[in-house]
């Protein structure tokens, strides 16, 4: 018989899932100065700082 998950573990998982919803993956195109080709830069940013990150 399998062990039952403790109540504290379930609450911890719910908090982590709620916090994870505040983060967003941002993908930017960056042009290479040497070749002129485009590359993609991916980063994980908090949802409150997306506009600051894109403006860089």
C-alpha distance matrix in Angstrom:
0.0 3.8 6.7 9.1 12.5 15.3 18.3 20.6 19.0 19.4 23.0 23.8 22.8 25.0 27.9 27.7 27.8 30.7 32.6 32.1 34.1 37.1 37.6 39.4 40.1 43.9 45.6 49.3 51.9 54.0 57.2 58.1 61.6 62.4 61.4 61.2 57.9 54.9 51.6 48.5 47.1 43.7 42.5 40.0 41.9 41.3 42.4 45.2 46.8 46.9 50.7 51.5 49.6 51.3 54.7 54.7
3.8 0.0 3.8 6.4 9.3 12.3 15.4 17.5 15.5 16.0 19.7 20.2 19.2 21.5 24.3 24.0 24.2 27.2 28.9 28.4 30.5 33.5 33.9 35.7 36.5 40.3 42.0 45.7 48.3 50.5 53.7 54.6 58.1 59.0 58.1 57.8 54.5 51.6 48.1 45.1 43.6 40.1 38.8 36.2 38.2 37.5 38.7 41.5 43.1 43.2 47.0 47.8 45.9 47.6 51.0 50.9
6.7 3.8 0.0 3.8 6.5 9.0 12.3 14.2 12.6 13.6 17.0 17.5 17.1 19.5 22.0 22.0 22.6 25.4 26.9 26.9 29.1 31.8 32.4 34.6 35.6 39.4 41.4 45.0 47.9 49.9 53.2 54.2 57.6 58.6 57.9 57.6 54.4 51.4 47.9 44.7 42.9 39.4 37.8 35.1 36.7 35.8 37.2 39.7 41.3 41.8 45.6 46.2 44.5 46.4 49.7 49.6
9.1 6.4 3.8 0.0 3.8 6.3 9.2 11.6 10.4 10.7 14.0 15.2 14.8 16.7 19.4 19.8 20.2 22.7 24.6 24.9 26.8 29.6 30.5 32.8 34.2 38.0 40.2 43.9 46.9 49.0 52.5 53.7 57.0 58.3 57.6 57.0 53.9 50.7 47.3 44.0 42.2 38.5 36.8 33.8 35.2 34.0 35.1 37.5 39.4 39.9 43.6 44.4 42.9 44.8 48.0 48.2
12.5 9.3 6.5 3.8 0.0 3.8 6.6 8.4 6.6 7.2 10.6 11.4 11.1 13.3 15.7 16.1 16.8 19.3 21.0 21.3 23.4 26.0 27.0 29.5 31.0 34.7 37.1 40.7 43.8 45.9 49.4 50.6 53.9 55.3 54.8 54.1 51.1 47.8 44.5 41.1 39.1 35.4 33.5 30.4 31.6 30.3 31.5 33.9 35.7 36.4 40.1 40.7 39.3 41.4 44.5 44.6
15.3 12.3 9.0 6.3 3.8 0.0 3.8 5.4 5.4 6.7 9.0 10.1 11.1 12.9 14.8 15.8 17.1 19.0 20.5 21.5 23.7 25.9 27.2 30.0 31.8 35.5 38.2 41.6 44.9 46.9 50.5 51.7 54.9 56.4 56.1 55.3 52.5 49.2 45.8 42.4 40.1 36.4 34.2 30.9 31.8 30.1 31.4 33.4 35.4 36.4 40.0 40.5 39.4 41.6 44.5 44.7
18.3 15.4 12.3 9.2 6.6 3.8 0.0 3.8 5.5 5.3 6.4 8.7 10.1 10.9 12.7 14.5 15.6 16.9 18.8 20.2 22.0 24.1 25.9 28.8 31.0 34.6 37.5 40.9 44.3 46.4 50.1 51.6 54.6 56.4 56.1 55.1 52.4 49.0 45.7 42.1 39.8 36.1 33.7 30.2 30.7 28.7 29.6 31.4 33.7 34.9 38.3 39.0 38.1 40.4 43.2 43.6
20.6 17.5 14.2 11.6 8.4 5.4 3.8 0.0 3.8 5.4 5.2 6.1 8.7 10.0 10.7 12.4 14.3 15.5 16.7 18.4 20.6 22.2 23.9 27.1 29.3 32.8 35.8 39.0 42.5 44.3 48.0 49.4 52.3 54.1 54.1 53.2 50.6 47.2 43.8 40.3 37.7 34.1 31.4 28.0 28.3 26.3 27.6 29.2 31.3 32.7 36.2 36.5 35.7 38.2 40.8 41.1
19.0 15.5 12.6 10.4 6.6 5.4 5.5 3.8 0.0 3.8 5.5 5.1 6.2 8.7 10.0 10.6 12.4 14.4 15.5 16.5 18.9 20.9 22.1 25.0 26.9 30.5 33.2 36.6 39.9 41.8 45.5 46.7 49.8 51.5 51.2 50.4 47.7 44.4 41.0 37.5 35.1 31.4 29.0 25.7 26.5 24.9 26.3 28.3 30.2 31.2 34.9 35.2 34.1 36.4 39.3 39.4
19.4 16.0 13.6 10.7 7.2 6.7 5.3 5.4 3.8 0.0 3.8 5.4 5.2 6.3 8.8 10.0 10.7 12.5 14.4 15.4 17.2 19.6 21.1 23.9 25.9 29.6 32.4 35.9 39.2 41.4 45.1 46.6 49.8 51.5 51.1 50.1 47.3 43.8 40.6 37.0 34.8 31.1 28.8 25.4 26.0 24.2 25.1 27.3 29.4 30.3 33.8 34.6 33.6 35.6 38.6 39.0
23.0 19.7 17.0 14.0 10.6 9.0 6.4 5.2 5.5 3.8 0.0 3.8 5.4 5.1 6.3 8.7 9.9 10.7 12.5 14.3 15.9 17.8 19.8 22.9 25.4 28.9 32.0 35.2 38.8 40.9 44.6 46.2 49.2 51.2 51.0 49.8 47.3 43.7 40.6 36.9 34.5 30.8 28.2 24.6 24.7 22.4 23.3 25.0 27.4 28.6 32.0 32.7 32.0 34.2 37.0 37.5
23.8 20.2 17.5 15.2 11.4 10.1 8.7 6.1 5.1 5.4 3.8 0.0 3.8 5.5 5.2 6.3 8.7 10.0 10.7 12.3 14.7 16.3 17.8 21.0 23.2 26.7 29.7 32.9 36.4 38.3 42.0 43.5 46.4 48.3 48.2 47.2 44.7 41.2 38.0 34.4 31.8 28.2 25.4 21.9 22.2 20.2 21.6 23.4 25.4 26.7 30.2 30.5 29.6 32.1 34.8 35.0
22.8 19.2 17.1 14.8 11.1 11.1 10.1 8.7 6.2 5.2 5.4 3.8 0.0 3.8 5.5 5.1 6.1 8.6 9.9 10.5 12.7 15.0 16.2 19.0 21.0 24.6 27.4 30.8 34.2 36.3 40.0 41.5 44.6 46.5 46.1 45.1 42.4 38.9 35.7 32.1 29.8 26.0 23.6 20.2 20.9 19.3 20.5 22.8 24.7 25.5 29.1 29.7 28.5 30.7 33.6 34.0
25.0 21.5 19.5 16.7 13.3 12.9 10.9 10.0 8.7 6.3 5.1 5.5 3.8 0.0 3.8 5.4 5.1 6.2 8.6 9.9 11.1 13.5 15.4 18.3 20.8 24.3 27.3 30.7 34.2 36.5 40.2 42.0 45.1 47.1 46.8 45.4 42.8 39.2 36.2 32.5 30.2 26.5 24.1 20.5 20.6 18.5 19.1 21.2 23.6 24.4 27.8 28.8 28.0 29.9 32.8 33.5
27.9 24.3 22.0 19.4 15.7 14.8 12.7 10.7 10.0 8.8 6.3 5.2 5.5 3.8 0.0 3.8 5.4 5.1 6.2 8.6 10.3 11.6 13.8 17.1 19.8 23.1 26.4 29.5 33.1 35.2 38.9 40.7 43.6 45.8 45.7 44.4 42.0 38.4 35.3 31.6 29.1 25.4 22.6 18.9 18.6 16.2 17.1 18.7 21.1 22.4 25.7 26.4 25.8 28.0 30.7 31.3
27.7 24.0 22.0 19.8 16.1 15.8 14.5 12.4 10.6 10.0 8.7 6.3 5.1 5.4 3.8 0.0 3.8 5.5 5.1 6.1 8.9 10.4 11.6 14.7 17.1 20.5 23.6 26.8 30.3 32.2 36.0 37.6 40.5 42.6 42.5 41.3 38.8 35.3 32.1 28.5 25.9 22.2 19.5 15.9 16.2 14.3 15.7 17.9 19.7 20.6 24.2 24.8 23.7 25.9 28.8 29.1
27.8 24.2 22.6 20.2 16.8 17.1 15.6 14.3 12.4 10.7 9.9 8.7 6.1 5.1 5.4 3.8 0.0 3.8 5.4 5.1 6.7 9.4 10.7 13.3 15.7 19.2 22.2 25.6 29.1 31.4 35.1 37.0 40.1 42.2 41.7 40.3 37.7 34.1 31.1 27.4 25.2 21.5 19.1 15.6 16.0 14.3 14.9 17.5 19.5 19.9 23.5 24.5 23.4 25.2 28.3 28.9
30.7 27.2 25.4 22.7 19.3 19.0 16.9 15.5 14.4 12.5 10.7 10.0 8.6 6.2 5.1 5.5 3.8 0.0 3.8 5.5 5.6 7.5 10.1 13.0 16.1 19.2 22.6 25.7 29.3 31.7 35.4 37.6 40.4 42.8 42.5 40.9 38.5 34.8 32.0 28.2 25.9 22.3 19.7 16.0 15.5 13.0 13.0 15.2 17.8 18.5 21.8 23.0 22.4 24.2 27.0 28.1
32.6 28.9 26.9 24.6 21.0 20.5 18.8 16.7 15.5 14.4 12.5 10.7 9.9 8.6 6.2 5.1 5.4 3.8 0.0 3.8 5.4 5.6 7.8 11.3 14.3 17.3 20.8 23.7 27.4 29.4 33.2 35.1 37.9 40.2 40.2 38.7 36.5 32.8 29.9 26.2 23.6 20.1 17.1 13.3 12.6 10.0 11.0 12.9 15.1 16.2 19.6 20.3 19.6 21.9 24.5 25.2
32.1 28.4 26.9 24.9 21.3 21.5 20.2 18.4 16.5 15.4 14.3 12.3 10.5 9.9 8.6 6.1 5.1 5.5 3.8 0.0 3.8 5.3 5.7 8.7 11.2 14.6 17.8 21.0 24.6 26.8 30.5 32.4 35.4 37.6 37.3 35.9 33.5 29.8 26.9 23.1 20.7 17.1 14.4 10.7 10.9 9.4 10.3 13.2 14.8 15.1 18.8 19.7 18.4 20.3 23.3 23.9
34.1 30.5 29.1 26.8 23.4 23.7 22.0 20.6 18.9 17.2 15.9 14.7 12.7 11.1 10.3 8.9 6.7 5.6 5.4 3.8 0.0 3.8 5.5 7.7 10.9 13.9 17.3 20.4 24.0 26.5 30.2 32.5 35.5 37.9 37.4 35.6 33.3 29.5 26.9 23.1 21.0 17.5 15.2 11.6 11.1 9.2 8.7 11.8 13.9 13.8 17.2 18.8 17.9 19.3 22.3 23.5
37.1 33.5 31.8 29.6 26.0 25.9 24.1 22.2 20.9 19.6 17.8 16.3 15.0 13.5 11.6 10.4 9.4 7.5 5.6 5.3 3.8 0.0 3.8 6.8 10.4 12.8 16.5 19.1 22.9 25.1 28.8 31.1 33.8 36.5 36.3 34.5 32.4 28.7 26.2 22.5 20.0 16.7 13.9 10.3 8.7 5.9 5.6 8.2 10.5 11.0 14.3 15.6 15.0 16.8 19.5 20.7
37.6 33.9 32.4 30.5 27.0 27.2 25.9 23.9 22.1 21.1 19.8 17.8 16.2 15.4 13.8 11.6 10.7 10.1 7.8 5.7 5.5 3.8 0.0 3.8 7.0 9.6 13.2 16.0 19.7 21.8 25.5 27.7 30.5 33.0 32.8 31.1 29.0 25.3 22.6 18.9 16.4 13.0 10.2 6.6 5.6 4.4 5.4 8.7 9.6 9.4 13.2 14.1 12.8 14.5 17.6 18.3
39.4 35.7 34.6 32.8 29.5 30.0 28.8 27.1 25.0 23.9 22.9 21.0 19.0 18.3 17.1 14.7 13.3 13.0 11.3 8.7 7.7 6.8 3.8 0.0 3.8 6.3 9.8 12.7 16.4 18.8 22.5 24.9 27.8 30.3 29.9 28.0 25.8 22.0 19.5 15.8 13.7 10.4 8.3 5.6 5.4 6.1 6.0 9.6 9.7 8.1 11.7 13.2 11.4 12.3 15.7 16.7
40.1 36.5 35.6 34.2 31.0 31.8 31.0 29.3 26.9 25.9 25.4 23.2 21.0 20.8 19.8 17.1 15.7 16.1 14.3 11.2 10.9 10.4 7.0 3.8 0.0 3.8 6.6 10.0 13.4 15.9 19.6 21.8 24.9 27.2 26.6 24.9 22.4 18.7 16.0 12.3 10.3 6.9 5.7 4.5 6.3 8.8 9.2 12.5 11.7 9.4 12.7 13.9 11.2 11.6 15.3 15.8
43.9 40.3 39.4 38.0 34.7 35.5 34.6 32.8 30.5 29.6 28.9 26.7 24.6 24.3 23.1 20.5 19.2 19.2 17.3 14.6 13.9 12.8 9.6 6.3 3.8 0.0 3.8 6.5 10.1 12.6 16.3 18.8 21.7 24.3 23.8 21.8 19.6 15.9 13.6 10.0 8.1 5.7 5.4 6.1 6.8 9.8 9.9 12.5 10.8 7.7 10.3 11.6 8.6 8.2 12.0 12.6
45.6 42.0 41.4 40.2 37.1 38.2 37.5 35.8 33.2 32.4 32.0 29.7 27.4 27.3 26.4 23.6 22.2 22.6 20.8 17.8 17.3 16.5 13.2 9.8 6.6 3.8 0.0 3.8 6.9 9.7 13.2 15.8 18.9 21.2 20.4 18.4 16.0 12.3 10.0 6.4 5.6 4.5 6.6 8.9 10.3 13.5 13.6 16.1 14.0 10.8 12.6 13.8 10.5 9.2 12.8 12.9
49.3 45.7 45.0 43.9 40.7 41.6 40.9 39.0 36.6 35.9 35.2 32.9 30.8 30.7 29.5 26.8 25.6 25.7 23.7 21.0 20.4 19.1 16.0 12.7 10.0 6.5 3.8 0.0 3.8 6.4 9.9 12.8 15.7 18.3 17.7 15.4 13.5 9.8 8.3 5.6 5.2 6.5 8.6 11.4 12.1 15.4 15.4 17.2 14.6 11.4 12.1 12.9 9.7 7.6 10.6 10.4
51.9 48.3 47.9 46.9 43.8 44.9 44.3 42.5 39.9 39.2 38.8 36.4 34.2 34.2 33.1 30.3 29.1 29.3 27.4 24.6 24.0 22.9 19.7 16.4 13.4 10.1 6.9 3.8 0.0 3.8 6.7 9.8 12.8 15.3 14.3 11.8 9.9 6.2 5.7 4.6 6.4 9.0 11.7 14.9 15.8 19.1 19.2 20.8 18.1 15.0 15.1 15.8 12.8 10.3 12.5 12.1
54.0 50.5 49.9 49.0 45.9 46.9 46.4 44.3 41.8 41.4 40.9 38.3 36.3 36.5 35.2 32.2 31.4 31.7 29.4 26.8 26.5 25.1 21.8 18.8 15.9 12.6 9.7 6.4 3.8 0.0 3.8 6.5 9.3 12.0 11.7 9.5 8.4 5.5 5.3 6.1 7.0 10.5 12.9 16.4 17.3 20.7 21.2 22.4 19.3 16.6 16.5 16.3 13.4 11.4 12.7 11.3
57.2 53.7 53.2 52.5 49.4 50.5 50.1 48.0 45.5 45.1 44.6 42.0 40.0 40.2 38.9 36.0 35.1 35.4 33.2 30.5 30.2 28.8 25.5 22.5 19.6 16.3 13.2 9.9 6.7 3.8 0.0 3.8 6.3 8.9 8.4 5.8 5.7 4.4 6.3 8.8 10.4 14.0 16.6 20.2 21.0 24.5 24.9 26.0 22.8 20.1 19.6 19.4 16.7 14.5 15.2 13.8
58.1 54.6 54.2 53.7 50.6 51.7 51.6 49.4 46.7 46.6 46.2 43.5 41.5 42.0 40.7 37.6 37.0 37.6 35.1 32.4 32.5 31.1 27.7 24.9 21.8 18.8 15.8 12.8 9.8 6.5 3.8 0.0 3.8 5.5 5.7 5.0 5.5 6.1 7.4 10.5 11.8 15.6 18.1 21.9 23.0 26.6 27.4 28.5 25.1 22.8 22.5 21.8 19.0 17.4 17.9 15.8
61.6 58.1 57.6 57.0 53.9 54.9 54.6 52.3 49.8 49.8 49.2 46.4 44.6 45.1 43.6 40.5 40.1 40.4 37.9 35.4 35.5 33.8 30.5 27.8 24.9 21.7 18.9 15.7 12.8 9.3 6.3 3.8 0.0 3.8 6.0 5.6 8.1 9.5 11.2 14.1 15.1 18.9 21.1 24.7 25.5 28.9 29.8 30.4 26.9 24.8 24.1 23.1 20.7 19.1 18.9 16.6
62.4 59.0 58.6 58.3 55.3 56.4 56.4 54.1 51.5 51.5 51.2 48.3 46.5 47.1 45.8 42.6 42.2 42.8 40.2 37.6 37.9 36.5 33.0 30.3 27.2 24.3 21.2 18.3 15.3 12.0 8.9 5.5 3.8 0.0 3.8 5.9 8.3 10.8 12.3 15.7 17.0 20.8 23.2 27.0 28.2 31.7 32.7 33.6 30.1 28.0 27.6 26.6 23.9 22.4 22.5 20.2
61.4 58.1 57.9 57.6 54.8 56.1 56.1 54.1 51.2 51.1 51.0 48.2 46.1 46.8 45.7 42.5 41.7 42.5 40.2 37.3 37.4 36.3 32.8 29.9 26.6 23.8 20.4 17.7 14.3 11.7 8.4 5.7 6.0 3.8 0.0 3.8 5.4 8.7 10.8 14.5 16.6 20.3 23.2 26.9 28.4 32.0 32.8 34.0 30.7 28.3 27.9 27.4 24.6 22.8 23.3 21.4
61.2 57.8 57.6 57.0 54.1 55.3 55.1 53.2 50.4 50.1 49.8 47.2 45.1 45.4 44.4 41.3 40.3 40.9 38.7 35.9 35.6 34.5 31.1 28.0 24.9 21.8 18.4 15.4 11.8 9.5 5.8 5.0 5.6 5.9 3.8 0.0 3.8 6.7 9.7 13.1 15.4 19.1 22.0 25.6 26.8 30.2 30.6 31.8 28.6 25.9 25.3 25.1 22.5 20.3 20.7 19.2
57.9 54.5 54.4 53.9 51.1 52.5 52.4 50.6 47.7 47.3 47.3 44.7 42.4 42.8 42.0 38.8 37.7 38.5 36.5 33.5 33.3 32.4 29.0 25.8 22.4 19.6 16.0 13.5 9.9 8.4 5.7 5.5 8.1 8.3 5.4 3.8 0.0 3.8 6.8 10.3 13.2 16.6 19.9 23.5 25.0 28.6 29.0 30.5 27.6 24.7 24.6 24.7 21.7 19.5 20.6 19.4
54.9 51.6 51.4 50.7 47.8 49.2 49.0 47.2 44.4 43.8 43.7 41.2 38.9 39.2 38.4 35.3 34.1 34.8 32.8 29.8 29.5 28.7 25.3 22.0 18.7 15.9 12.3 9.8 6.2 5.5 4.4 6.1 9.5 10.8 8.7 6.7 3.8 0.0 3.8 6.9 9.9 13.2 16.4 19.9 21.4 25.0 25.3 27.0 24.1 21.1 21.2 21.5 18.5 16.2 17.8 16.7
51.6 48.1 47.9 47.3 44.5 45.8 45.7 43.8 41.0 40.6 40.6 38.0 35.7 36.2 35.3 32.1 31.1 32.0 29.9 26.9 26.9 26.2 22.6 19.5 16.0 13.6 10.0 8.3 5.7 5.3 6.3 7.4 11.2 12.3 10.8 9.7 6.8 3.8 0.0 3.8 6.7 10.0 13.3 16.9 18.8 22.5 23.2 25.1 22.3 19.5 20.2 20.3 16.9 15.2 17.3 16.0
48.5 45.1 44.7 44.0 41.1 42.4 42.1 40.3 37.5 37.0 36.9 34.4 32.1 32.5 31.6 28.5 27.4 28.2 26.2 23.1 23.1 22.5 18.9 15.8 12.3 10.0 6.4 5.6 4.6 6.1 8.8 10.5 14.1 15.7 14.5 13.1 10.3 6.9 3.8 0.0 3.8 6.4 10.0 13.4 15.4 19.0 19.7 21.8 19.2 16.4 17.5 17.9 14.4 12.9 15.6 14.6
47.1 43.6 42.9 42.2 39.1 40.1 39.8 37.7 35.1 34.8 34.5 31.8 29.8 30.2 29.1 25.9 25.2 25.9 23.6 20.7 21.0 20.0 16.4 13.7 10.3 8.1 5.6 5.2 6.4 7.0 10.4 11.8 15.1 17.0 16.6 15.4 13.2 9.9 6.7 3.8 0.0 3.8 6.7 10.4 12.3 16.1 17.3 19.2 16.5 14.0 15.6 15.4 11.7 11.1 13.9 12.5
43.7 40.1 39.4 38.5 35.4 36.4 36.1 34.1 31.4 31.1 30.8 28.2 26.0 26.5 25.4 22.2 21.5 22.3 20.1 17.1 17.5 16.7 13.0 10.4 6.9 5.7 4.5 6.5 9.0 10.5 14.0 15.6 18.9 20.8 20.3 19.1 16.6 13.2 10.0 6.4 3.8 0.0 3.8 7.1 9.7 13.3 14.6 17.1 14.8 12.5 14.8 15.0 11.3 11.3 14.7 13.7
42.5 38.8 37.8 36.8 33.5 34.2 33.7 31.4 29.0 28.8 28.2 25.4 23.6 24.1 22.6 19.5 19.1 19.7 17.1 14.4 15.2 13.9 10.2 8.3 5.7 5.4 6.6 8.6 11.7 12.9 16.6 18.1 21.1 23.2 23.2 22.0 19.9 16.4 13.3 10.0 6.7 3.8 0.0 3.8 6.3 10.0 11.9 14.2 11.9 10.3 13.2 13.0 9.4 10.6 13.9 12.9
40.0 36.2 35.1 33.8 30.4 30.9 30.2 28.0 25.7 25.4 24.6 21.9 20.2 20.5 18.9 15.9 15.6 16.0 13.3 10.7 11.6 10.3 6.6 5.6 4.5 6.1 8.9 11.4 14.9 16.4 20.2 21.9 24.7 27.0 26.9 25.6 23.5 19.9 16.9 13.4 10.4 7.1 3.8 0.0 3.8 7.0 9.3 11.9 10.4 9.4 12.9 13.0 10.1 11.9 15.1 14.7
41.9 38.2 36.7 35.2 31.6 31.8 30.7 28.3 26.5 26.0 24.7 22.2 20.9 20.6 18.6 16.2 16.0 15.5 12.6 10.9 11.1 8.7 5.6 5.4 6.3 6.8 10.3 12.1 15.8 17.3 21.0 23.0 25.5 28.2 28.4 26.8 25.0 21.4 18.8 15.4 12.3 9.7 6.3 3.8 0.0 3.8 6.2 8.2 6.6 6.3 9.9 9.9 7.7 10.1 13.0 13.1
41.3 37.5 35.8 34.0 30.3 30.1 28.7 26.3 24.9 24.2 22.4 20.2 19.3 18.5 16.2 14.3 14.3 13.0 10.0 9.4 9.2 5.9 4.4 6.1 8.8 9.8 13.5 15.4 19.1 20.7 24.5 26.6 28.9 31.7 32.0 30.2 28.6 25.0 22.5 19.0 16.1 13.3 10.0 7.0 3.8 0.0 3.8 5.5 5.6 6.7 10.2 10.4 9.6 12.1 14.5 15.2
42.4 38.7 37.2 35.1 31.5 31.4 29.6 27.6 26.3 25.1 23.3 21.6 20.5 19.1 17.1 15.7 14.9 13.0 11.0 10.3 8.7 5.6 5.4 6.0 9.2 9.9 13.6 15.4 19.2 21.2 24.9 27.4 29.8 32.7 32.8 30.6 29.0 25.3 23.2 19.7 17.3 14.6 11.9 9.3 6.2 3.8 0.0 3.8 5.5 5.6 8.8 10.3 10.2 11.7 14.1 15.7
45.2 41.5 39.7 37.5 33.9 33.4 31.4 29.2 28.3 27.3 25.0 23.4 22.8 21.2 18.7 17.9 17.5 15.2 12.9 13.2 11.8 8.2 8.7 9.6 12.5 12.5 16.1 17.2 20.8 22.4 26.0 28.5 30.4 33.6 34.0 31.8 30.5 27.0 25.1 21.8 19.2 17.1 14.2 11.9 8.2 5.5 3.8 0.0 3.8 5.9 7.8 8.7 9.9 11.8 13.3 15.0
46.8 43.1 41.3 39.4 35.7 35.4 33.7 31.3 30.2 29.4 27.4 25.4 24.7 23.6 21.1 19.7 19.5 17.8 15.1 14.8 13.9 10.5 9.6 9.7 11.7 10.8 14.0 14.6 18.1 19.3 22.8 25.1 26.9 30.1 30.7 28.6 27.6 24.1 22.3 19.2 16.5 14.8 11.9 10.4 6.6 5.6 5.5 3.8 0.0 3.8 5.7 5.3 6.3 8.8 10.1 11.4
46.9 43.2 41.8 39.9 36.4 36.4 34.9 32.7 31.2 30.3 28.6 26.7 25.5 24.4 22.4 20.6 19.9 18.5 16.2 15.1 13.8 11.0 9.4 8.1 9.4 7.7 10.8 11.4 15.0 16.6 20.1 22.8 24.8 28.0 28.3 25.9 24.7 21.1 19.5 16.4 14.0 12.5 10.3 9.4 6.3 6.7 5.6 5.9 3.8 0.0 3.8 5.5 5.1 6.2 8.6 10.4
50.7 47.0 45.6 43.6 40.1 40.0 38.3 36.2 34.9 33.8 32.0 30.2 29.1 27.8 25.7 24.2 23.5 21.8 19.6 18.8 17.2 14.3 13.2 11.7 12.7 10.3 12.6 12.1 15.1 16.5 19.6 22.5 24.1 27.6 27.9 25.3 24.6 21.2 20.2 17.5 15.6 14.8 13.2 12.9 9.9 10.2 8.8 7.8 5.7 3.8 0.0 3.8 5.4 5.2 6.1 8.9
51.5 47.8 46.2 44.4 40.7 40.5 39.0 36.5 35.2 34.6 32.7 30.5 29.7 28.8 26.4 24.8 24.5 23.0 20.3 19.7 18.8 15.6 14.1 13.2 13.9 11.6 13.8 12.9 15.8 16.3 19.4 21.8 23.1 26.6 27.4 25.1 24.7 21.5 20.3 17.9 15.4 15.0 13.0 13.0 9.9 10.4 10.3 8.7 5.3 5.5 3.8 0.0 3.8 5.6 5.2 6.7
49.6 45.9 44.5 42.9 39.3 39.4 38.1 35.7 34.1 33.6 32.0 29.6 28.5 28.0 25.8 23.7 23.4 22.4 19.6 18.4 17.9 15.0 12.8 11.4 11.2 8.6 10.5 9.7 12.8 13.4 16.7 19.0 20.7 23.9 24.6 22.5 21.7 18.5 16.9 14.4 11.7 11.3 9.4 10.1 7.7 9.6 10.2 9.9 6.3 5.1 5.4 3.8 0.0 3.8 5.5 5.6
51.3 47.6 46.4 44.8 41.4 41.6 40.4 38.2 36.4 35.6 34.2 32.1 30.7 29.9 28.0 25.9 25.2 24.2 21.9 20.3 19.3 16.8 14.5 12.3 11.6 8.2 9.2 7.6 10.3 11.4 14.5 17.4 19.1 22.4 22.8 20.3 19.5 16.2 15.2 12.9 11.1 11.3 10.6 11.9 10.1 12.1 11.7 11.8 8.8 6.2 5.2 5.6 3.8 0.0 3.8 5.5
54.7 51.0 49.7 48.0 44.5 44.5 43.2 40.8 39.3 38.6 37.0 34.8 33.6 32.8 30.7 28.8 28.3 27.0 24.5 23.3 22.3 19.5 17.6 15.7 15.3 12.0 12.8 10.6 12.5 12.7 15.2 17.9 18.9 22.5 23.3 20.7 20.6 17.8 17.3 15.6 13.9 14.7 13.9 15.1 13.0 14.5 14.1 13.3 10.1 8.6 6.1 5.2 5.5 3.8 0.0 3.8
54.7 50.9 49.6 48.2 44.6 44.7 43.6 41.1 39.4 39.0 37.5 35.0 34.0 33.5 31.3 29.1 28.9 28.1 25.2 23.9 23.5 20.7 18.3 16.7 15.8 12.6 12.9 10.4 12.1 11.3 13.8 15.8 16.6 20.2 21.4 19.2 19.4 16.7 16.0 14.6 12.5 13.7 12.9 14.7 13.1 15.2 15.7 15.0 11.4 10.4 8.9 6.7 5.6 5.5 3.8 0.0
